[in-house]
Amino acid sequence: MKISVVGVGYVGLVAAACLAEGGNNVICVDKDGNKIEGLKKGIIPIYEPGLEELVERNSEAGRLEFTTDIAYGVQNSGVTFIGVGTPSSPDGSADISAVKAVSEAIAKYMTGRHVIVTKSTVPVGTHKVVSDIIKENTNHPFDYVSNPEFLKEGSAVQDFLKPDRVIIGTTKTEIFELMTNIYAPFMRKSSRMIFVDPASAEMAKYAANAMLATRITFMNELSGLCEQFGADIEKVRIGIGSDSRIGKEFLFAGLGYGGSCFPKDVKALAYMGDEQGIEMTIAKSVQAANYRQQDRFAERIIKYCRENGLSQISAWGLAFKAKTDDIRESPAIRSLKKITEAGLKVKAFDPEAMENAARELGEAVEMCEDVYQTLEGSDVMAVLTDWQEFRSPDFDTIREKLSRPVIFDGRNLYSPDFVAGCGIEYHSIGR
Ligand code: NAD
């Protein structure tokens, strides 16, 4: 099939590469000329495991091409996926201006029947807005599909190639069948294609993200209580996660959730409720509690340093989670801003996110070549991202290098008994 994908970020580029891997001819369109020029030379603009090989293989096979020319993309395909960003507006609503602009362009350039598929996360009701825009700008017949994306950064390629489920929001059986064909290469095991109306598809995406954010936040609130009562949130997690009604996923207490999706989608859900006069009390509380959790961690470090006359922090991790270079709404970045604003100094390392973080933090944080360099001249250490390579550090070196051997672990990576046994004071979350 001939497919175009507009917006080649985390979602669009992964979708395009995987669709090409499935045998389709895919044209990637983005307005960012630097990104497209880089991609033509095989330079992948984001860090995502497995993506580089996939892009290289499919580009070489002639199934993947890159352009800034949306007319070319639309005219040479029958199906266009929209994967542009839908960031938060200042009032918390999702800004769908890019989705609207792209829809208008698709309508203008389509040369016959066309299928337009939205992968971007868009507020419920956007299918009507987009359909109206397309109708106003073309006389050709078209079908609109809401196909929300559930991939996770860090495992995006695997998530796309082996999805738990694919939700197809359309009113027509034949369009559901067309989408089933497109996804067929990734549906060889027991994955499910779910056929719903467009509004339910749009809502399902917000419901999923808000539900996951709520689980994390509930555990984070409990972690504060555990600290007061001397309970261990990890043991509580295992205790409740083994209940099949609850399940094991998304119960890890930590610094709070971040990233480009959960914060903005929880906000947008609350905004949709306000617009409709339906108070989204849970979404609003989750959002407030999440920021409180992030700040609680930074405040603990600041208080400790003030009380002990310390000023230099060794920070491990900047990305919002492991296996990504994404720092959008990263709890690590928010914590470090608070810490530096309090007058403390920070030396930081992250395996993938330092370039992005340096742009955001500027001179306030000194970037280092590895975690051990961050320890040089530092008083205490803070773990802010759950990178696998931070899990078994050399605790003797940590103890020797820090002026005050203390670890503040915002990700509960270590065993409290083990760290204490290494002669290091250990503060983690909910234990
Ligand atoms: P991103 O910022 O990484 O990429 C968006 C891309 O769209 C950029 O390359 C940008 O240049 C391009 N773009 C913007 N306006 C354009 C236009 N008018 N024409 C052409 N290109 C344009 O965003 P992302 O993280 O890939 O997210 C995209 C959408 O998918 C969002 O709605 C997001 O909520 C949703 N989503 C993201 C994830 C995730 O993990 N990142 C997961 C599921 C869903």
Residues whose N, C-alpha, C, O or C-beta is under 5 A from the ligand:
A	BS01	NAD	V6 G7 V8 G9 Y10 V11 G12 V29 D30 K31 D32 G83 V84 G85 T86 A98 A101 V102 K119 S120 T121 E149 F150 L151 K152 E153 S260 C261
